[in-house]
Amino acid sequence: MKLSKIRPYNTNTVNVIIETPRGSQHKYIYDESLKLFRLKKTLPLGMTFPFDFGFIPNTRAGDGDPLDVLVIMEQAAYAGCLVECRVIALLKANQREHNGDKLRNDRLVAVACASEIYADVNKLEDLNEELATSIESFFVDYNKRDHKKFFPLTWESAEAAFDLIKKLELK
């Protein structure tokens, strides 16, 4: 998916394409060759995505996919929806694949600019303390299903997140 700009209006926001909506038990991915979203897998009973999950177009992360973003907002969007977001944090993480390969698989956390409830959230510390722990736990449990290990390393600022976006931006 080639979009002309990662940053739509200013340097404090990014465009995020939602792949999997909040509350979904299904994991969808964007298939670049088919130019559509397809079902990748179904999560175990009782496990759902805590927030919308998507990617920043025109980026390429260490796992070969676009940079992942967990988007916080009131209600779920839909697969394929473009959401302008304010990045609030970077979760640095390592991942061990089922074949033993190790790679970096960082995740961004962002807030939808259209959100009214989260309008004053500009950094992770503006949210409930337990939320960061819950986000880490979700990614650890989510990866277990595929016989992968997700190792959260540290939380970093929005500035660090934008440095990573610039580094991973496709030219």
Phi, psi and chi 1 to 4 in degrees:
 res  aa     phi    psi   chi1   chi2   chi3   chi4
   1 MET       -  111.3 -178.2  170.3  -71.0      -
   2 LYS  -100.5  107.6 -176.4   78.0  171.6  155.4
   3 LEU  -107.6  146.6  -63.8  176.8      -      -
   4 SER   -68.7  -28.9   60.4      -      -      -
   5 LYS  -137.5  136.2  -65.8 -177.4 -179.9 -179.9
   6 ILE   -76.9  -42.9  -72.9  175.8      -      -
   7 ARG  -101.4  107.1  -72.3  173.0 -154.9   85.0
   8 PRO   -72.3  -43.3   23.3  -29.4      -      -
   9 TYR  -123.6  -34.1  -57.2  111.9      -      -
  10 ASN  -155.2  177.5   61.2   58.4      -      -
  11 THR   -79.2   -2.4   57.0      -      -      -
  12 ASN   -94.6   -2.2  -63.2  -35.8      -      -
  13 THR  -129.5  161.0   62.5      -      -      -
  14 VAL  -136.6  156.2  -65.8      -      -      -
  15 ASN   -86.1  130.5  -77.2  -34.5      -      -
  16 VAL  -122.2  133.1  175.7      -      -      -
  17 ILE   -97.2  121.0  -55.4  -61.6      -      -
  18 ILE   -75.4  128.8  -57.4  -58.6      -      -
  19 GLU   -99.5  -47.9  -80.2 -175.3  -46.4      -
  20 THR  -125.8  121.8  -58.2      -      -      -
  21 PRO   -73.0  153.5  -13.5   25.6      -      -
  22 ARG   -54.1  138.8  169.6 -173.3 -173.2  159.9
  23 GLY    83.3   -3.9      -      -      -      -
  24 SER   -79.3  141.0  178.2      -      -      -
  25 GLN   -92.9   -7.9 -167.9  177.4  -10.8      -
  26 HIS  -100.5  141.4  -60.7  -63.6      -      -
  27 LYS  -104.2  120.3  168.5   65.4  172.0  122.9
  28 TYR  -105.9  151.7  -57.4  101.0      -      -
  29 ILE  -134.4  152.6   60.4  169.3      -      -
  30 TYR   -85.0  123.7 -178.5   72.1      -      -
  31 ASP   -95.6  105.7 -173.1  -45.1      -      -
  32 GLU   -61.4  -36.3  -70.3 -174.3   33.3      -
  33 SER   -70.7  -34.8   63.7      -      -      -
  34 LEU   -91.3  -15.2  -63.3  173.0      -      -
  35 LYS    60.2   41.9  -54.2  -73.3 -171.4 -118.1
  36 LEU  -154.8  170.5   53.3   80.6      -      -
  37 PHE   -94.0  140.2  -69.5   83.8      -      -
  38 ARG  -132.6  156.0   66.3  178.0  171.5   84.5
  39 LEU   -74.1  124.2  178.7   64.6      -      -
  40 LYS   -93.8  -45.5  179.8  178.8 -179.6 -177.5
  41 LYS  -165.1  168.8   64.5 -178.4  172.7 -178.3
  42 THR  -113.7  134.8  -61.6      -      -      -
  43 LEU   -79.2  160.6  -58.5 -179.8      -      -
  44 PRO   -62.7  155.9  -11.3   18.4      -      -
  45 LEU   -51.6  134.7  -88.7  163.4      -      -
  46 GLY    89.5  -12.3      -      -      -      -
  47 MET  -105.0  126.0 -175.6  177.0 -165.6      -
  48 THR  -137.6  165.2   62.5      -      -      -
  49 PHE   -72.4  128.0  -81.2   80.8      -      -
  50 PRO   -72.7  -25.2   26.8  -33.0      -      -
  51 PHE  -146.4  170.3  -65.7  102.2      -      -
  52 ASP   -60.6  144.4  -72.9  -14.2      -      -
  53 PHE  -126.4  129.4 -171.7   71.9      -      -
  54 GLY  -152.2 -157.2      -      -      -      -
  55 PHE  -146.5  160.2   64.0   89.4      -      -
  56 ILE   -95.0  116.5  -63.1  176.5      -      -
  57 PRO   -63.6  156.0   17.0  -22.9      -      -
  58 ASN    65.4   28.8  -57.8  -33.0      -      -
  59 THR  -126.9  159.5   59.7      -      -      -
  60 ARG  -141.0  114.1 -169.3   71.3   58.2 -143.9
  61 ALA   -88.7  179.4      -      -      -      -
  62 GLY   -61.9  -23.8      -      -      -      -
  63 ASP   -87.9    3.0   62.6   -4.4      -      -
  64 GLY    88.9   -7.9      -      -      -      -
  65 ASP  -100.1  165.6  -65.8  -28.4      -      -
  66 PRO   -60.5  158.4  -23.1   33.6      -      -
  67 LEU   -63.3  128.3 -171.3   55.7      -      -
  68 ASP   -79.4  143.9  -65.5  -39.7      -      -
  69 VAL  -139.3  131.1 -176.0      -      -      -
  70 LEU   -95.8  121.3 -165.9   68.8      -      -
  71 VAL  -106.6  121.1  177.7      -      -      -
  72 ILE   -94.4  125.2  -62.4  171.7      -      -
  73 MET  -163.0  173.5   62.6 -179.4  158.7      -
  74 GLU   -62.6  -49.2  -68.6   82.4  -16.1      -
  75 GLN  -126.1  163.1  -65.9  -70.2  -40.7      -
  76 ALA   -69.1  144.8      -      -      -      -
  77 ALA   -90.9 -151.5      -      -      -      -
  78 TYR  -136.2  159.2   56.4   87.6      -      -
  79 ALA   -58.5  128.7      -      -      -      -
  80 GLY    98.0  -10.1      -      -      -      -
  81 CYS   -71.8  133.5 -175.9      -      -      -
  82 LEU   -90.2  124.7 -175.3  146.2      -      -
  83 VAL  -123.4  122.4  178.9      -      -      -
  84 GLU   -75.8  129.7 -177.3 -173.8   -1.8      -
  85 CYS  -130.9  151.9  -66.2      -      -      -
  86 ARG   -99.7  115.2 -158.5  170.1   46.7 -101.9
  87 VAL   -73.4  130.6  177.1      -      -      -
  88 ILE  -114.9  -18.3   63.4  167.2      -      -
  89 ALA  -166.2  162.8      -      -      -      -
  90 LEU  -125.5  125.1  163.8   65.0      -      -
  91 LEU  -100.0  107.1  173.5   57.3      -      -
  92 LYS   -79.0  135.9  -72.6 -168.6  169.6 -177.2
  93 ALA  -153.3  149.8      -      -      -      -
  94 ASN  -105.6  156.4  -74.0  -30.3      -      -
  95 GLN  -138.4  137.1 -174.2  169.6  -56.6      -
  96 ARG  -108.8  120.2 -171.7  168.1   57.4 -127.0
  97 GLU   -72.4  166.4  -61.4  -68.7  -63.5      -
  98 HIS   -61.9  -24.2   56.2   83.9      -      -
  99 ASN   -88.8    2.2   64.6    4.0      -      -
 100 GLY    97.8  -12.9      -      -      -      -
 101 ASP   -63.0  140.7  -69.6  -11.4      -      -
 102 LYS  -108.9  140.6  -67.4  179.2 -175.9  175.8
 103 LEU  -151.7  161.5   55.1   94.7      -      -
 104 ARG   -81.6  137.7  -87.0  -56.3  -81.4  -81.9
 105 ASN  -143.4   67.5 -159.4   -4.4      -      -
 106 ASP   -68.1  154.0  -61.1  -22.5      -      -
 107 ARG  -128.8  138.5  -51.3  -63.9  166.8  107.6
 108 LEU   -97.2  151.2  -59.5 -176.6      -      -
 109 VAL  -119.8  131.6  176.0      -      -      -
 110 ALA  -139.2  163.1      -      -      -      -
 111 VAL  -117.7  134.7  172.8      -      -      -
 112 ALA   -63.3  130.7      -      -      -      -
 113 CYS   -61.9  -27.5  -68.2      -      -      -
 114 ALA   -77.9   -9.6      -      -      -      -
 115 SER   -66.7  134.1  173.4      -      -      -
 116 GLU   -93.0  -40.9  -67.6 -174.7   17.7      -
 117 ILE   -63.9  -38.5  -67.9  175.6      -      -
 118 TYR  -101.7   21.8  -60.6  100.8      -      -
 119 ALA   -60.4  -29.2      -      -      -      -
 120 ASP   -95.7    6.6  -65.0  -31.7      -      -
 121 VAL   -88.6  115.7  174.6      -      -      -
 122 ASN  -123.6  -10.9  -66.2  -62.5      -      -
 123 LYS  -149.8  160.7   56.3 -172.9 -178.3  -58.8
 124 LEU   -56.3  -36.1 -168.7   64.7      -      -
 125 GLU   -64.6  -16.0  -65.7   80.3   10.6      -
 126 ASP   -76.1  -10.8  -67.6  -21.1      -      -
 127 LEU   -98.9  169.4  -64.5  169.9      -      -
 128 ASN   -55.0  136.4  178.4  -49.4      -      -
 129 GLU   -55.1  -38.0  -84.5 -177.8   44.7      -
 130 GLU   -68.8  -19.0  -69.9  -61.4  -46.8      -
 131 LEU   -62.7  -43.0 -170.3   57.6      -      -
 132 ALA   -60.7  -43.0      -      -      -      -
 133 THR   -64.9  -40.7  -57.3      -      -      -
 134 SER   -64.9  -38.9  -64.2      -      -      -
 135 ILE   -64.3  -45.8  -70.3  168.8      -      -
 136 GLU   -58.3  -46.8  -70.7  178.6   17.1      -
 137 SER   -61.6  -40.3  -64.6      -      -      -
 138 PHE   -58.5  -48.8  170.4   76.3      -      -
 139 PHE   -66.8  -34.7  -73.3  122.4      -      -
 140 VAL   -63.4  -50.8  168.1      -      -      -
 141 ASP   -65.8  -40.4  -67.7  -17.6      -      -
 142 TYR   -58.6  -42.8  172.1   81.2      -      -
 143 ASN   -74.8  -27.9  -79.3  -76.0      -      -
 144 LYS   -56.5  -37.2  -83.0 -177.0 -167.2  174.7
 145 ARG   -56.7  -32.9  170.7   97.9  161.6   87.9
 146 ASP   -99.4   17.0  -70.4  -24.8      -      -
 147 HIS    59.9   36.6  -52.7  -71.3      -      -
 148 LYS  -114.1  158.1  -60.3  176.1 -176.0  177.7
 149 LYS  -118.1  128.0  -66.0 -160.6  179.5 -149.7
 150 PHE  -108.7  124.0 -173.9   82.7      -      -
 151 PHE  -116.5   97.2  -58.1   98.5      -      -
 152 PRO   -62.7  132.7  -19.2   30.7      -      -
 153 LEU  -101.5  -58.4  -58.9  173.1      -      -
 154 THR  -162.1  155.6 -174.5      -      -      -
 155 TRP   -95.8  138.3  -75.9   97.1      -      -
 156 GLU  -129.4  170.1  -63.5 -153.8    7.8      -
 157 SER   -74.1  171.1   68.0      -      -      -
 158 ALA   -61.8  -36.2      -      -      -      -
 159 GLU   -60.8  -42.9  -68.1   79.4   18.0      -
 160 ALA   -64.1  -36.8      -      -      -      -
 161 ALA   -63.1  -44.1      -      -      -      -
 162 PHE   -67.4  -32.7  -86.4  103.8      -      -
 163 ASP   -61.7  -42.6  -71.7  -16.5      -      -
 164 LEU   -64.9  -42.8 -179.8   63.7      -      -
 165 ILE   -58.3  -46.4  -67.5  166.6      -      -
 166 LYS   -60.4  -40.9  -73.4  177.4 -168.6  170.2
 167 LYS   -65.6  -35.4  179.6  179.7  164.6 -172.8
 168 LEU   -96.5   -1.1  -59.7  177.7      -      -
 169 GLU   -67.6  131.4 -169.1  172.2   -4.5      -
 170 LEU   -76.9  137.7  -61.7  174.7      -      -
 171 LYS   -89.8      -  -54.9  -61.3  179.8 -143.4
